Amino acid sequence: MDELVRELERKGVLKSKRIVDALLAVDRVDFVPGHMRDLVYADEALPIGYGQTISQPYTVVFMLELLGVRAGDIVFEVGYGSGWQTVLLAHIVGSGGHIYACEIVPELCKFGEDNIAKHASLASRVSLYCQDASAGLPKEAKNRGGFDRIVAAASATQVPKAWRDQLKGGGVMVYPSHESLWRETKRAGGDFAVEEFPGFAFVPFVTDDTA
């Protein structure tokens, strides 16, 4: 991972010490199928089956930098897949934070859960849900007073209203749509500041209606 981290720093995408520390602590090798391990430290997306991928490290880091996760944050993750980003987030939020993560593909639910369990001390900061994420997690959002951060790893044509509703005031949401990444920051009045970062391709967002 050291060389991959240095490569991402050279490319100018990796800037935050908290993300560097997470990458060094959470080895990507624990999250890829065995036959892909020769490519685990390449800066590229890798297939994990069922039409899904473990995202390119550059893209994961770009999204984490946009998201600006802090210690103690409560995060909702859409599409945990391999579990790599989930555990990176768990490392960043620290013992006072928590990650609520959804995955809709049953086989990947098990794959990701098994991978996350390899990092037992961080897995305790994670709650996993094998279900459609389009309604968010209303009960958990209510209990937590909303989510500080929301991040999606699949491209939605339209962002579900529930995600915006469940984001705290001042919270940040990062998601892909229409070959761009988008960052929305919820203002005190409930409206959103929206920023676009073009040039990213993702697998499509799957719901119970589209599966």
Secondary structure per residue as TSV (DSSP state, phi and psi in degrees):
chain	resnum	aa	ss	phi	psi
A	1	M	-	360.0	-26.0
A	2	D	H	-57.4	-45.4
A	3	E	H	-68.1	-39.3
A	4	L	H	-62.4	-42.1
A	5	V	H	-61.2	-44.6
A	6	R	H	-63.0	-39.4
A	7	E	H	-62.1	-42.9
A	8	L	H	-67.5	-33.6
A	9	E	H	-67.5	-41.4
A	10	R	H	-63.0	-35.9
A	11	K	T	-73.6	-10.3
A	12	G	T	84.7	5.4
A	13	V	-	-88.7	-31.8
A	14	L	-	-95.6	114.1
A	15	K	-	-126.6	-28.0
A	16	S	-	-94.2	131.4
A	17	K	H	-59.6	-37.6
A	18	R	H	-63.9	-31.7
A	19	I	H	-78.0	-38.9
A	20	V	H	-56.7	-48.8
A	21	D	H	-60.3	-40.6
A	22	A	H	-65.4	-43.8
A	23	L	H	-61.6	-39.5
A	24	L	H	-72.5	-27.2
A	25	A	H	-86.9	-23.9
A	26	V	S	-119.4	91.9
A	27	D	-	-71.4	128.1
A	28	R	G	-60.2	-23.5
A	29	V	G	-60.5	-25.0
A	30	D	G	-76.6	-1.5
A	31	F	G	-126.8	9.5
A	32	V	S	-117.6	152.6
A	33	P	-	-60.3	149.9
A	34	G	G	-54.3	-38.2
A	35	H	G	-74.1	-7.8
A	36	M	G	-101.7	4.6
A	37	R	G	-68.1	-22.3
A	38	D	G	-65.6	-21.0
A	39	L	G	-106.6	8.0
A	40	V	T	-62.6	-29.8
A	41	Y	T	-100.1	9.3
A	42	A	S	-78.0	145.4
A	43	D	S	-83.3	70.0
A	44	E	S	-151.9	155.0
A	45	A	-	-71.0	146.6
A	46	L	E	-128.1	140.1
A	47	P	E	-69.7	139.6
A	48	I	E	-120.9	10.9
A	49	G	E	98.0	160.6
A	50	Y	T	61.1	32.0
A	51	G	T	74.1	12.8
A	52	Q	E	-115.0	165.4
A	53	T	E	-135.5	160.1
A	54	I	E	-89.8	122.9
A	55	S	-	-62.7	155.5
A	56	Q	-	-57.3	133.3
A	57	P	H	-52.3	-40.4
A	58	Y	H	-55.0	-45.3
A	59	T	H	-67.9	-42.9
A	60	V	H	-58.7	-46.9
A	61	V	H	-66.5	-41.5
A	62	F	H	-56.9	-44.8
A	63	M	H	-67.4	-41.3
A	64	L	H	-64.0	-38.6
A	65	E	H	-65.2	-41.7
A	66	L	H	-63.9	-37.6
A	67	L	H	-69.5	-35.2
A	68	G	T	61.5	46.0
A	69	V	-	-65.3	139.3
A	70	R	-	-116.8	160.9
A	71	A	T	-57.3	134.6
A	72	G	T	88.6	-4.2
A	73	D	-	-68.7	149.7
A	74	I	E	-104.5	119.5
A	75	V	E	-120.1	136.4
A	76	F	E	-107.0	121.3
A	77	E	E	-112.4	130.8
A	78	V	E	-104.4	117.1
A	79	G	-	84.4	71.4
A	80	Y	-	-77.1	-21.0
A	81	G	T	51.3	-115.3
A	82	S	T	-68.8	-23.7
A	83	G	S	94.0	-4.0
A	84	W	H	-63.9	-53.0
A	85	Q	H	-62.8	-34.4
A	86	T	H	-57.5	-46.7
A	87	V	H	-73.8	-34.3
A	88	L	H	-58.6	-45.2
A	89	L	H	-62.0	-42.0
A	90	A	H	-61.6	-36.8
A	91	H	H	-65.8	-43.9
A	92	I	H	-68.2	-40.6
A	93	V	H	-73.5	-18.9
A	94	G	-	73.3	-174.6
A	95	S	T	-67.9	-20.0
A	96	G	T	-89.2	-5.7
A	97	G	-	-104.8	178.8
A	98	H	E	-155.7	147.4
A	99	I	E	-114.6	125.6
A	100	Y	E	-107.9	117.1
A	101	A	E	-127.1	133.8
A	102	C	E	-111.8	145.9
A	103	E	E	-144.0	135.4
A	104	I	-	-98.3	-21.6
A	105	V	-	-82.9	113.2
A	106	P	H	-54.7	-41.8
A	107	E	H	-65.6	-34.5
A	108	L	H	-77.0	-28.0
A	109	C	H	-55.0	-47.5
A	110	K	H	-69.5	-43.6
A	111	F	H	-58.6	-50.2
A	112	G	H	-64.4	-42.1
A	113	E	H	-60.4	-44.1
A	114	D	H	-63.7	-40.0
A	115	N	H	-66.6	-43.5
A	116	I	H	-62.0	-36.8
A	117	A	H	-63.9	-19.4
A	118	K	T	-66.7	-18.5
A	119	H	S	-114.6	69.7
A	120	A	H	-57.9	-39.5
A	121	S	H	-67.2	-27.0
A	122	L	H	-92.1	-28.8
A	123	A	H	-60.8	-26.3
A	124	S	T	-67.8	-14.4
A	125	R	T	-94.8	9.1
A	126	V	E	-124.3	135.4
A	127	S	E	-117.5	127.3
A	128	L	E	-108.3	143.3
A	129	Y	E	-133.8	124.1
A	130	C	E	-96.8	85.4
A	131	Q	S	-165.3	167.8
A	132	D	-	-60.3	131.5
A	133	A	-	-97.1	2.1
A	134	S	T	-67.0	-23.3
A	135	A	T	-91.9	4.4
A	136	G	-	65.5	-151.3
A	137	L	-	-131.4	78.7
A	138	P	H	-59.5	-39.9
A	139	K	H	-64.5	-47.4
A	140	E	H	-66.1	-40.1
A	141	A	H	-62.0	-42.1
A	142	K	H	-64.3	-44.1
A	143	N	H	-64.0	-30.0
A	144	R	H	-97.2	-0.5
A	145	G	T	72.8	24.8
A	146	G	S	99.5	165.6
A	147	F	E	-93.9	139.5
A	148	D	E	-73.5	-35.8
A	149	R	E	-141.0	143.6
A	150	I	E	-130.3	133.6
A	151	V	E	-137.2	133.8
A	152	A	E	-117.9	140.0
A	153	A	S	-109.1	16.9
A	154	A	S	-138.9	148.4
A	155	S	B	-87.1	117.0
A	156	A	-	-101.8	135.2
A	157	T	S	-63.1	-39.0
A	158	Q	S	-136.0	132.8
A	159	V	-	-74.2	129.1
A	160	P	-	-58.5	136.9
A	161	K	H	-57.7	-34.0
A	162	A	H	-58.4	-35.1
A	163	W	H	-63.8	-45.4
A	164	R	H	-65.6	-39.0
A	165	D	H	-63.6	-35.2
A	166	Q	H	-88.5	-1.7
A	167	L	E	-85.0	133.7
A	168	K	E	-65.3	156.8
A	169	G	E	-59.8	132.1
A	170	G	E	85.5	-6.9
A	171	G	E	-75.9	164.8
A	172	V	E	-126.4	137.4
A	173	M	E	-124.4	132.1
A	174	V	E	-123.9	131.2
A	175	Y	E	-156.3	156.5
A	176	P	E	-94.1	145.6
A	177	S	E	-164.3	135.1
A	178	H	T	53.1	46.8
A	179	E	T	61.0	27.1
A	180	S	E	-135.9	158.4
A	181	L	E	-96.3	146.2
A	182	W	E	-128.0	140.0
A	183	R	E	-119.5	124.3
A	184	E	E	-116.9	129.0
A	185	T	E	-113.0	124.3
A	186	K	E	-81.8	119.0
A	187	R	-	-80.9	166.5
A	188	A	T	-58.2	-33.6
A	189	G	T	-80.0	-3.9
A	190	G	S	98.1	-8.0
A	191	D	-	-86.9	177.0
A	192	F	E	-127.8	138.6
A	193	A	E	-88.8	125.3
A	194	V	E	-118.1	131.7
A	195	E	E	-127.7	141.5
A	196	E	E	-112.6	139.9
A	197	F	E	-130.4	95.2
A	198	P	E	-74.9	162.6
A	199	G	-	100.9	31.4
A	200	F	-	-131.2	134.4
A	201	A	-	-113.5	136.3
A	202	F	-	-134.4	160.1
A	203	V	-	-65.5	154.4
A	204	P	B	-72.2	151.1
A	205	F	-	-72.0	126.4
A	206	V	-	-107.1	133.5
A	207	T	-	-120.6	175.4
A	208	D	T	-60.3	-28.9
A	209	D	T	-77.0	-25.2
A	210	T	T	-105.7	-12.9
A	211	A	-	-64.9	360.0
